[in-house]
Amino acid sequence: MPGTAGDARLAAACETVRTVLLDLLLFVGADAGEAAHAVRADPRQGRRRPCRGSARTA
C-alpha cells in the first residue's frame, strides 16, 4: 500500500540524514579550504626554525 504513514516517516528520516550529511561535508570542506588558504597566505607556517640557543647557530 503506497502512501502509508511508515513510508512518510522513512522518507522524512532519509531526507534528514541526507541534509545532515551534506551540511557536515560542506562544513569540513570549508575548514579544509580555510586551512589551505592560511598556509598559502603565510609560507613560513609549518616550517621549523632552530632556536637562537641551539647547537647549530652557536
PDB file of N, CA, C and O in Angstrom:
ATOM      1  N   MET A   1       0.835  -1.185   0.000  1.00  0.00           N
ATOM      2  CA  MET A   1       0.000   0.000   0.000  1.00  0.00           C
ATOM      3  C   MET A   1       0.881   1.251   0.000  1.00  0.00           C
ATOM      4  O   MET A   1       1.441   1.610   1.036  1.00  0.00           O
ATOM      5  N   PRO A   2       1.006   1.899  -1.121  1.00  0.00           N
ATOM      6  CA  PRO A   2       1.825   3.113  -1.158  1.00  0.00           C
ATOM      7  C   PRO A   2       1.166   4.248  -0.383  1.00  0.00           C
ATOM      8  O   PRO A   2      -0.058   4.332  -0.289  1.00  0.00           O
ATOM      9  N   GLY A   3       1.997   5.105   0.162  1.00  0.00           N
ATOM     10  CA  GLY A   3       1.485   6.269   0.861  1.00  0.00           C
ATOM     11  C   GLY A   3       1.135   6.021   2.311  1.00  0.00           C
ATOM     12  O   GLY A   3       0.360   6.783   2.890  1.00  0.00           O
ATOM     13  N   THR A   4       1.678   4.985   2.913  1.00  0.00           N
ATOM     14  CA  THR A   4       1.376   4.722   4.319  1.00  0.00           C
ATOM     15  C   THR A   4       2.167   5.671   5.204  1.00  0.00           C
ATOM     16  O   THR A   4       3.108   6.319   4.747  1.00  0.00           O
ATOM     17  N   ALA A   5       1.784   5.749   6.469  1.00  0.00           N
ATOM     18  CA  ALA A   5       2.469   6.631   7.422  1.00  0.00           C
ATOM     19  C   ALA A   5       3.919   6.196   7.614  1.00  0.00           C
ATOM     20  O   ALA A   5       4.798   7.036   7.805  1.00  0.00           O
ATOM     21  N   GLY A   6       4.170   4.901   7.565  1.00  0.00           N
ATOM     22  CA  GLY A   6       5.539   4.395   7.701  1.00  0.00           C
ATOM     23  C   GLY A   6       6.432   4.866   6.565  1.00  0.00           C
ATOM     24  O   GLY A   6       7.594   5.212   6.781  1.00  0.00           O
ATOM     25  N   ASP A   7       5.886   4.879   5.356  1.00  0.00           N
ATOM     26  CA  ASP A   7       6.651   5.362   4.205  1.00  0.00           C
ATOM     27  C   ASP A   7       6.986   6.843   4.347  1.00  0.00           C
ATOM     28  O   ASP A   7       8.092   7.270   4.016  1.00  0.00           O
ATOM     29  N   ALA A   8       6.042   7.611   4.834  1.00  0.00           N
ATOM     30  CA  ALA A   8       6.271   9.047   5.008  1.00  0.00           C
ATOM     31  C   ALA A   8       7.339   9.297   6.060  1.00  0.00           C
ATOM     32  O   ALA A   8       8.194  10.166   5.887  1.00  0.00           O
ATOM     33  N   ARG A   9       7.292   8.536   7.153  1.00  0.00           N
ATOM     34  CA  ARG A   9       8.309   8.705   8.203  1.00  0.00           C
ATOM     35  C   ARG A   9       9.683   8.299   7.698  1.00  0.00           C
ATOM     36  O   ARG A   9      10.681   8.958   7.991  1.00  0.00           O
ATOM     37  N   LEU A  10       9.732   7.214   6.939  1.00  0.00           N
ATOM     38  CA  LEU A  10      11.008   6.760   6.387  1.00  0.00           C
ATOM     39  C   LEU A  10      11.572   7.796   5.411  1.00  0.00           C
ATOM     40  O   LEU A  10      12.771   8.074   5.432  1.00  0.00           O
ATOM     41  N   ALA A  11      10.737   8.357   4.574  1.00  0.00           N
ATOM     42  CA  ALA A  11      11.195   9.373   3.624  1.00  0.00           C
ATOM     43  C   ALA A  11      11.699  10.613   4.362  1.00  0.00           C
ATOM     44  O   ALA A  11      12.710  11.199   3.977  1.00  0.00           O
ATOM     45  N   ALA A  12      10.995  11.011   5.421  1.00  0.00           N
ATOM     46  CA  ALA A  12      11.422  12.178   6.195  1.00  0.00           C
ATOM     47  C   ALA A  12      12.750  11.906   6.894  1.00  0.00           C
ATOM     48  O   ALA A  12      13.616  12.779   6.944  1.00  0.00           O
ATOM     49  N   ALA A  13      12.912  10.705   7.431  1.00  0.00           N
ATOM     50  CA  ALA A  13      14.168  10.352   8.106  1.00  0.00           C
ATOM     51  C   ALA A  13      15.323  10.334   7.109  1.00  0.00           C
ATOM     52  O   ALA A  13      16.412  10.820   7.415  1.00  0.00           O
ATOM     53  N   CYS A  14      15.098   9.786   5.938  1.00  0.00           N
ATOM     54  CA  CYS A  14      16.153   9.748   4.913  1.00  0.00           C
ATOM     55  C   CYS A  14      16.540  11.160   4.480  1.00  0.00           C
ATOM     56  O   CYS A  14      17.722  11.448   4.290  1.00  0.00           O
ATOM     57  N   GLU A  15      15.564  12.029   4.326  1.00  0.00           N
ATOM     58  CA  GLU A  15      15.847  13.411   3.936  1.00  0.00           C
ATOM     59  C   GLU A  15      16.637  14.130   5.023  1.00  0.00           C
ATOM     60  O   GLU A  15      17.539  14.913   4.726  1.00  0.00           O
ATOM     61  N   THR A  16      16.296  13.865   6.286  1.00  0.00           N
ATOM     62  CA  THR A  16      17.019  14.485   7.397  1.00  0.00           C
ATOM     63  C   THR A  16      18.470  14.025   7.419  1.00  0.00           C
ATOM     64  O   THR A  16      19.379  14.840   7.574  1.00  0.00           O
ATOM     65  N   VAL A  17      18.688  12.728   7.265  1.00  0.00           N
ATOM     66  CA  VAL A  17      20.053  12.190   7.260  1.00  0.00           C
ATOM     67  C   VAL A  17      20.835  12.763   6.086  1.00  0.00           C
ATOM     68  O   VAL A  17      22.002  13.127   6.231  1.00  0.00           O
ATOM     69  N   ARG A  18      20.204  12.843   4.943  1.00  0.00           N
ATOM     70  CA  ARG A  18      20.872  13.393   3.756  1.00  0.00           C
ATOM     71  C   ARG A  18      21.274  14.853   3.991  1.00  0.00           C
ATOM     72  O   ARG A  18      22.387  15.258   3.652  1.00  0.00           O
ATOM     73  N   THR A  19      20.380  15.625   4.561  1.00  0.00           N
ATOM     74  CA  THR A  19      20.663  17.037   4.823  1.00  0.00           C
ATOM     75  C   THR A  19      21.806  17.197   5.815  1.00  0.00           C
ATOM     76  O   THR A  19      22.693  18.028   5.619  1.00  0.00           O
ATOM     77  N   VAL A  20      21.786  16.400   6.880  1.00  0.00           N
ATOM     78  CA  VAL A  20      22.842  16.485   7.895  1.00  0.00           C
ATOM     79  C   VAL A  20      24.191  16.106   7.296  1.00  0.00           C
ATOM     80  O   VAL A  20      25.190  16.777   7.556  1.00  0.00           O
ATOM     81  N   LEU A  21      24.234  15.054   6.506  1.00  0.00           N
ATOM     82  CA  LEU A  21      25.497  14.628   5.896  1.00  0.00           C
ATOM     83  C   LEU A  21      26.025  15.679   4.919  1.00  0.00           C
ATOM     84  O   LEU A  21      27.227  15.945   4.893  1.00  0.00           O
ATOM     85  N   LEU A  22      25.156  16.270   4.127  1.00  0.00           N
ATOM     86  CA  LEU A  22      25.605  17.312   3.201  1.00  0.00           C
ATOM     87  C   LEU A  22      26.127  18.533   3.952  1.00  0.00           C
ATOM     88  O   LEU A  22      27.143  19.113   3.569  1.00  0.00           O
ATOM     89  N   ASP A  23      25.432  18.922   5.025  1.00  0.00           N
ATOM     90  CA  ASP A  23      25.909  20.051   5.830  1.00  0.00           C
ATOM     91  C   ASP A  23      27.270  19.750   6.439  1.00  0.00           C
ATOM     92  O   ASP A  23      28.143  20.617   6.482  1.00  0.00           O
ATOM     93  N   LEU A  24      27.447  18.522   6.907  1.00  0.00           N
ATOM     94  CA  LEU A  24      28.725  18.128   7.501  1.00  0.00           C
ATOM     95  C   LEU A  24      29.838  18.172   6.460  1.00  0.00           C
ATOM     96  O   LEU A  24      30.935  18.655   6.743  1.00  0.00           O
ATOM     97  N   LEU A  25      29.564  17.673   5.268  1.00  0.00           N
ATOM     98  CA  LEU A  25      30.574  17.713   4.207  1.00  0.00           C
ATOM     99  C   LEU A  25      30.933  19.149   3.838  1.00  0.00           C
ATOM    100  O   LEU A  25      32.104  19.458   3.615  1.00  0.00           O
ATOM    101  N   LEU A  26      29.946  20.017   3.775  1.00  0.00           N
ATOM    102  CA  LEU A  26      30.230  21.423   3.463  1.00  0.00           C
ATOM    103  C   LEU A  26      31.054  22.070   4.564  1.00  0.00           C
ATOM    104  O   LEU A  26      31.963  22.853   4.288  1.00  0.00           O
ATOM    105  N   PHE A  27      30.736  21.740   5.820  1.00  0.00           N
ATOM    106  CA  PHE A  27      31.467  22.304   6.955  1.00  0.00           C
ATOM    107  C   PHE A  27      32.919  21.840   6.945  1.00  0.00           C
ATOM    108  O   PHE A  27      33.829  22.649   7.127  1.00  0.00           O
ATOM    109  N   VAL A  28      33.143  20.546   6.734  1.00  0.00           N
ATOM    110  CA  VAL A  28      34.505  20.009   6.704  1.00  0.00           C
ATOM    111  C   VAL A  28      35.259  20.580   5.508  1.00  0.00           C
ATOM    112  O   VAL A  28      36.437  20.921   5.624  1.00  0.00           O
ATOM    113  N   GLY A  29      34.603  20.685   4.382  1.00  0.00           N
ATOM    114  CA  GLY A  29      35.241  21.257   3.199  1.00  0.00           C
ATOM    115  C   GLY A  29      35.633  22.708   3.405  1.00  0.00           C
ATOM    116  O   GLY A  29      36.686  23.142   2.939  1.00  0.00           O
ATOM    117  N   ALA A  30      34.794  23.460   4.099  1.00  0.00           N
ATOM    118  CA  ALA A  30      35.111  24.863   4.378  1.00  0.00           C
ATOM    119  C   ALA A  30      36.314  24.965   5.306  1.00  0.00           C
ATOM    120  O   ALA A  30      37.176  25.821   5.109  1.00  0.00           O
ATOM    121  N   ASP A  31      36.379  24.095   6.321  1.00  0.00           N
ATOM    122  CA  ASP A  31      37.532  24.105   7.222  1.00  0.00           C
ATOM    123  C   ASP A  31      38.814  23.766   6.470  1.00  0.00           C
ATOM    124  O   ASP A  31      39.848  24.395   6.691  1.00  0.00           O
ATOM    125  N   ALA A  32      38.754  22.789   5.595  1.00  0.00           N
ATOM    126  CA  ALA A  32      39.943  22.409   4.832  1.00  0.00           C
ATOM    127  C   ALA A  32      40.368  23.548   3.911  1.00  0.00           C
ATOM    128  O   ALA A  32      41.561  23.806   3.750  1.00  0.00           O
ATOM    129  N   GLY A  33      39.409  24.221   3.313  1.00  0.00           N
ATOM    130  CA  GLY A  33      39.726  25.345   2.441  1.00  0.00           C
ATOM    131  C   GLY A  33      40.355  26.498   3.198  1.00  0.00           C
ATOM    132  O   GLY A  33      41.290  27.129   2.705  1.00  0.00           O
ATOM    133  N   GLU A  34      39.849  26.781   4.397  1.00  0.00           N
ATOM    134  CA  GLU A  34      40.426  27.852   5.207  1.00  0.00           C
ATOM    135  C   GLU A  34      41.849  27.504   5.632  1.00  0.00           C
ATOM    136  O   GLU A  34      42.727  28.367   5.628  1.00  0.00           O
ATOM    137  N   ALA A  35      42.079  26.252   5.997  1.00  0.00           N
ATOM    138  CA  ALA A  35      43.416  25.837   6.414  1.00  0.00           C
ATOM    139  C   ALA A  35      44.395  25.941   5.248  1.00  0.00           C
ATOM    140  O   ALA A  35      45.524  26.399   5.423  1.00  0.00           O
ATOM    141  N   ALA A  36      43.970  25.522   4.071  1.00  0.00           N
ATOM    142  CA  ALA A  36      44.846  25.615   2.900  1.00  0.00           C
ATOM    143  C   ALA A  36      45.132  27.074   2.567  1.00  0.00           C
ATOM    144  O   ALA A  36      46.252  27.419   2.188  1.00  0.00           O
ATOM    145  N   HIS A  37      44.131  27.924   2.706  1.00  0.00           N
ATOM    146  CA  HIS A  37      44.340  29.348   2.428  1.00  0.00           C
ATOM    147  C   HIS A  37      45.313  29.959   3.433  1.00  0.00           C
ATOM    148  O   HIS A  37      46.149  30.783   3.061  1.00  0.00           O
ATOM    149  N   ALA A  38      45.212  29.567   4.694  1.00  0.00           N
ATOM    150  CA  ALA A  38      46.112  30.105   5.717  1.00  0.00           C
ATOM    151  C   ALA A  38      47.555  29.698   5.436  1.00  0.00           C
ATOM    152  O   ALA A  38      48.473  30.495   5.626  1.00  0.00           O
ATOM    153  N   VAL A  39      47.756  28.471   4.987  1.00  0.00           N
ATOM    154  CA  VAL A  39      49.114  28.012   4.681  1.00  0.00           C
ATOM    155  C   VAL A  39      49.652  28.773   3.474  1.00  0.00           C
ATOM    156  O   VAL A  39      50.822  29.157   3.458  1.00  0.00           O
ATOM    157  N   ARG A  40      48.817  28.996   2.469  1.00  0.00           N
ATOM    158  CA  ARG A  40      49.270  29.751   1.292  1.00  0.00           C
ATOM    159  C   ARG A  40      49.543  31.207   1.648  1.00  0.00           C
ATOM    160  O   ARG A  40      50.466  31.817   1.109  1.00  0.00           O
ATOM    161  N   ALA A  41      48.750  31.760   2.544  1.00  0.00           N
ATOM    162  CA  ALA A  41      48.912  33.168   2.895  1.00  0.00           C
ATOM    163  C   ALA A  41      50.191  33.403   3.686  1.00  0.00           C
ATOM    164  O   ALA A  41      50.791  34.471   3.567  1.00  0.00           O
ATOM    165  N   ASP A  42      50.623  32.443   4.487  1.00  0.00           N
ATOM    166  CA  ASP A  42      51.833  32.583   5.297  1.00  0.00           C
ATOM    167  C   ASP A  42      52.765  31.424   4.966  1.00  0.00           C
ATOM    168  O   ASP A  42      52.645  30.357   5.568  1.00  0.00           O
ATOM    169  N   PRO A  43      53.690  31.604   4.028  1.00  0.00           N
ATOM    170  CA  PRO A  43      54.542  30.488   3.610  1.00  0.00           C
ATOM    171  C   PRO A  43      55.448  29.971   4.719  1.00  0.00           C
ATOM    172  O   PRO A  43      55.929  28.840   4.637  1.00  0.00           O
ATOM    173  N   ARG A  44      55.691  30.770   5.751  1.00  0.00           N
ATOM    174  CA  ARG A  44      56.549  30.305   6.842  1.00  0.00           C
ATOM    175  C   ARG A  44      55.828  29.348   7.776  1.00  0.00           C
ATOM    176  O   ARG A  44      56.464  28.624   8.542  1.00  0.00           O
ATOM    177  N   GLN A  45      54.515  29.342   7.714  1.00  0.00           N
ATOM    178  CA  GLN A  45      53.762  28.491   8.620  1.00  0.00           C
ATOM    179  C   GLN A  45      54.069  27.023   8.334  1.00  0.00           C
ATOM    180  O   GLN A  45      54.056  26.589   7.182  1.00  0.00           O
ATOM    181  N   GLY A  46      54.337  26.285   9.369  1.00  0.00           N
ATOM    182  CA  GLY A  46      54.627  24.871   9.213  1.00  0.00           C
ATOM    183  C   GLY A  46      56.110  24.564   9.150  1.00  0.00           C
ATOM    184  O   GLY A  46      56.506  23.412   9.330  1.00  0.00           O
ATOM    185  N   ARG A  47      56.937  25.563   8.900  1.00  0.00           N
ATOM    186  CA  ARG A  47      58.384  25.331   8.885  1.00  0.00           C
ATOM    187  C   ARG A  47      58.939  25.489  10.282  1.00  0.00           C
ATOM    188  O   ARG A  47      58.529  26.380  11.027  1.00  0.00           O
ATOM    189  N   ARG A  48      59.865  24.633  10.633  1.00  0.00           N
ATOM    190  CA  ARG A  48      60.501  24.736  11.941  1.00  0.00           C
ATOM    191  C   ARG A  48      61.861  25.378  11.771  1.00  0.00           C
ATOM    192  O   ARG A  48      62.665  24.956  10.940  1.00  0.00           O
ATOM    193  N   ARG A  49      62.107  26.389  12.557  1.00  0.00           N
ATOM    194  CA  ARG A  49      63.404  27.054  12.519  1.00  0.00           C
ATOM    195  C   ARG A  49      64.116  26.780  13.825  1.00  0.00           C
ATOM    196  O   ARG A  49      63.466  26.680  14.866  1.00  0.00           O
ATOM    197  N   PRO A  50      65.439  26.656  13.801  1.00  0.00           N
ATOM    198  CA  PRO A  50      66.167  26.399  15.048  1.00  0.00           C
ATOM    199  C   PRO A  50      66.056  27.582  16.001  1.00  0.00           C
ATOM    200  O   PRO A  50      65.965  28.733  15.575  1.00  0.00           O
ATOM    201  N   CYS A  51      66.066  27.287  17.271  1.00  0.00           N
ATOM    202  CA  CYS A  51      66.025  28.336  18.288  1.00  0.00           C
ATOM    203  C   CYS A  51      67.352  29.090  18.293  1.00  0.00           C
ATOM    204  O   CYS A  51      68.352  28.591  17.775  1.00  0.00           O
ATOM    205  N   ARG A  52      67.366  30.263  18.862  1.00  0.00           N
ATOM    206  CA  ARG A  52      68.591  31.063  18.894  1.00  0.00           C
ATOM    207  C   ARG A  52      69.695  30.378  19.680  1.00  0.00           C
ATOM    208  O   ARG A  52      70.873  30.544  19.365  1.00  0.00           O
ATOM    209  N   GLY A  53      69.337  29.624  20.682  1.00  0.00           N
ATOM    210  CA  GLY A  53      70.352  28.993  21.512  1.00  0.00           C
ATOM    211  C   GLY A  53      70.677  27.569  21.110  1.00  0.00           C
ATOM    212  O   GLY A  53      71.257  26.827  21.903  1.00  0.00           O
ATOM    213  N   SER A  54      70.323  27.168  19.906  1.00  0.00           N
ATOM    214  CA  SER A  54      70.563  25.780  19.514  1.00  0.00           C
ATOM    215  C   SER A  54      72.026  25.565  19.134  1.00  0.00           C
ATOM    216  O   SER A  54      72.771  26.523  18.926  1.00  0.00           O
ATOM    217  N   ALA A  55      72.419  24.325  19.049  1.00  0.00           N
ATOM    218  CA  ALA A  55      73.807  23.971  18.742  1.00  0.00           C
ATOM    219  C   ALA A  55      74.181  24.377  17.315  1.00  0.00           C
ATOM    220  O   ALA A  55      75.352  24.643  17.045  1.00  0.00           O
ATOM    221  N   ARG A  56      73.231  24.427  16.416  1.00  0.00           N
ATOM    222  CA  ARG A  56      73.534  24.776  15.029  1.00  0.00           C
ATOM    223  C   ARG A  56      73.980  26.225  14.889  1.00  0.00           C
ATOM    224  O   ARG A  56      74.862  26.525  14.085  1.00  0.00           O
ATOM    225  N   THR A  57      73.389  27.116  15.651  1.00  0.00           N
ATOM    226  CA  THR A  57      73.719  28.531  15.494  1.00  0.00           C
ATOM    227  C   THR A  57      74.867  28.960  16.392  1.00  0.00           C
ATOM    228  O   THR A  57      75.420  30.043  16.200  1.00  0.00           O
ATOM    229  N   ALA A  58      75.237  28.143  17.365  1.00  0.00           N
ATOM    230  CA  ALA A  58      76.297  28.528  18.312  1.00  0.00           C
ATOM    231  C   ALA A  58      77.674  28.326  17.714  1.00  0.00           C
ATOM    232  O   ALA A  58      78.679  28.598  18.371  1.00  0.00           O
TER     233      ALA A  58
END
